[in-house]
């Protein structure tokens, strides 16, 4: 009998204030205090995948939010993965894979492709799941025009939605603007 906790998939609006607070606590601990208010803001407004223990404490979390991405002459709806973390005492048990599978299902059914910015610690998880480093240039569409993001090149991963294809690397991906980290 499988005793693994079920993955709950819910929109931000379906999470209680208490649940959001517990998720934020998980993220603060998992990122060793390097998870800013802007990072938290970026993870809200989309769909969350959440695993909790029997006491309701988060074990693993991730969210996917919509980002507009311009490429060549087209605007894409990208499912951007945010705030993926697993509690330290539950790592290496497949929980990150389970959270990502739930988020990838959302991407496959609602977006043109998926994108995320990987930490060194998280890159192996994404690569193992078939995500690939975007080989082209990156930029954000700032208030004064495009802002090149060369520091994000090599750490930004993409994945086509089921049955779809990724944009060609010959043109940069230009992401919508936001406060804090742009990717």
C-alpha positions as CSV (number, residue, x, y, z in Angstrom):
1,X,0.0,0.0,0.0
2,X,1.4,3.4,-1.0
3,X,1.6,5.7,2.0
4,X,2.9,8.7,0.1
5,X,0.9,11.9,0.7
6,X,-1.3,13.0,-2.2
7,X,-0.3,16.0,-4.3
8,X,-2.9,18.7,-3.9
9,X,-3.3,21.0,-6.9
10,X,-5.0,24.3,-6.2
11,X,-5.2,27.8,-7.4
12,X,-3.8,30.5,-5.1
13,X,-7.4,31.6,-4.4
14,X,-8.2,28.1,-2.9
15,X,-5.4,28.3,-0.3
16,X,-6.2,29.6,3.1
17,X,-4.1,32.3,4.7
18,X,-2.8,29.7,7.1
19,X,-1.8,27.4,4.2
20,X,-0.1,30.2,2.4
21,X,1.8,31.1,5.6
22,X,3.0,27.5,6.0
23,X,4.1,27.3,2.4
24,X,6.0,30.6,2.8
25,X,7.7,29.1,5.9
26,X,8.7,26.0,3.9
27,X,10.2,28.2,1.2
28,X,12.1,30.4,3.6
29,X,13.6,27.4,5.3
30,X,14.4,25.5,2.0
31,X,16.1,28.6,0.5
32,X,18.0,29.3,3.7
33,X,16.4,32.7,4.1
34,X,17.1,33.7,0.5
35,X,13.5,33.8,-0.6
36,X,12.4,37.4,-0.8
37,X,8.9,39.0,-0.6
38,X,9.2,39.5,-4.4
39,X,10.0,35.8,-4.9
40,X,6.9,35.0,-2.9
41,X,4.8,37.4,-4.9
42,X,6.0,35.7,-8.1
43,X,4.7,32.4,-6.9
44,X,1.2,33.6,-6.3
45,X,-1.8,33.9,-8.7
46,X,-1.4,30.6,-10.4
47,X,-1.7,26.9,-9.7
48,X,0.2,25.3,-6.7
49,X,1.2,21.7,-6.3
50,X,1.5,20.9,-2.6
51,X,2.4,17.8,-0.6
52,X,1.7,17.9,3.2
53,X,2.4,15.5,6.0
54,X,-0.3,14.1,8.2
55,X,-0.1,17.2,10.5
56,X,-0.7,19.5,7.5
57,X,2.9,20.7,7.3
58,X,4.2,21.3,3.8
59,X,6.7,18.7,2.6
60,X,7.0,19.9,-1.0
61,X,5.7,22.8,-3.1
62,X,5.8,24.4,-6.5
63,X,3.7,26.7,-8.5
64,X,3.1,27.6,-12.1
65,X,2.1,31.1,-13.2
66,X,1.4,32.6,-16.5
67,X,4.1,34.7,-18.2
68,X,3.8,36.4,-21.5
69,X,6.8,35.7,-23.7
70,X,7.5,37.4,-27.0
71,X,9.5,35.4,-29.6
72,X,10.1,36.6,-33.1
73,X,6.6,37.9,-34.2
74,X,4.5,35.9,-31.7
75,X,3.4,36.3,-28.1
76,X,3.3,33.0,-26.2
77,X,1.5,32.0,-23.0
78,X,4.2,30.3,-21.0
79,X,3.7,28.4,-17.8
80,X,6.5,29.7,-15.6
81,X,7.5,27.4,-12.7
82,X,8.2,29.1,-9.3
83,X,9.0,28.3,-5.7
84,X,9.8,24.6,-6.1
85,X,11.1,23.3,-2.7
86,X,11.2,20.2,-0.6
87,X,11.6,20.2,3.1
88,X,15.1,19.2,4.1
89,X,14.1,16.1,6.1
90,X,12.1,14.8,3.1
91,X,14.6,15.3,0.2
92,X,15.6,12.5,-2.1
93,X,12.3,10.7,-1.7
94,X,10.7,11.6,-5.1
95,X,8.6,14.5,-3.8
96,X,10.2,17.1,-6.1
97,X,9.4,14.8,-9.1
98,X,5.8,14.4,-7.9
99,X,5.3,18.2,-7.6
100,X,6.9,18.8,-11.0
101,X,4.7,16.1,-12.6
102,X,1.6,17.9,-11.3
103,X,2.9,21.3,-12.6
104,X,3.9,19.8,-16.0
105,X,0.3,18.5,-16.4
106,X,-0.9,22.1,-15.9
107,X,1.6,23.3,-18.5
108,X,0.6,20.6,-20.9
109,X,-3.1,21.5,-20.7
110,X,-3.0,25.3,-20.4
111,X,0.2,26.8,-21.9
112,X,2.2,26.9,-25.1
113,X,5.4,25.8,-23.2
114,X,7.0,25.8,-19.8
115,X,9.9,27.8,-18.5
116,X,11.8,28.2,-15.2
117,X,15.0,29.5,-13.8
118,X,17.0,26.8,-12.1
119,X,19.3,27.0,-9.1
120,X,22.4,24.8,-9.1
121,X,20.7,22.5,-6.6
122,X,17.5,22.2,-8.7
123,X,19.0,21.8,-12.2
124,X,19.4,18.1,-12.0
125,X,15.7,17.6,-11.1
126,X,14.6,19.6,-14.2
127,X,17.1,17.9,-16.5
128,X,16.0,14.5,-15.3
129,X,12.4,15.4,-16.2
130,X,13.3,16.4,-19.8
131,X,13.6,20.1,-19.3
132,X,16.4,21.7,-21.4
133,X,18.5,24.8,-21.1
134,X,17.2,27.5,-23.5
135,X,20.1,27.7,-26.0
136,X,19.2,31.2,-27.2
137,X,19.3,34.7,-25.8
138,X,17.0,36.0,-23.1
139,X,15.5,39.4,-22.3
140,X,12.7,41.1,-20.4
141,X,10.4,43.8,-21.8
142,X,11.1,46.6,-19.4
143,X,9.4,50.0,-19.1
144,X,12.0,51.5,-21.3
145,X,12.2,48.6,-23.8
146,X,14.0,45.2,-23.9
147,X,16.5,44.5,-21.2
148,X,19.1,41.8,-22.1
149,X,19.5,39.1,-19.4
150,X,22.8,37.4,-20.2
151,X,23.2,36.3,-16.6
152,X,20.1,34.1,-16.9
153,X,21.5,32.3,-20.0
154,X,22.5,28.8,-19.1
155,X,20.1,28.6,-16.1
156,X,16.8,29.1,-17.8
157,X,15.1,25.8,-18.7
158,X,12.2,25.2,-21.1
159,X,9.9,22.3,-21.9
160,X,7.3,22.1,-24.7
161,X,3.7,21.5,-23.7
162,X,2.4,18.0,-24.7
163,X,2.2,17.8,-28.5
164,X,3.8,21.2,-28.9
165,X,7.2,22.5,-29.9
166,X,9.5,25.0,-28.5
167,X,10.2,28.3,-30.2
168,X,13.4,28.3,-32.3
169,X,16.5,29.5,-30.6
170,X,17.3,31.9,-33.4
171,X,15.4,34.7,-31.7
172,X,15.5,35.7,-28.0
173,X,12.7,34.9,-25.5
174,X,11.5,38.2,-24.2
175,X,9.6,37.8,-20.9
176,X,7.1,40.2,-19.4
177,X,8.4,42.7,-16.8
178,X,8.0,42.2,-13.0
179,X,9.6,43.5,-9.9
180,X,12.6,41.6,-8.4
181,X,14.2,38.8,-10.2
182,X,13.0,38.9,-13.8
183,X,13.5,35.2,-14.3
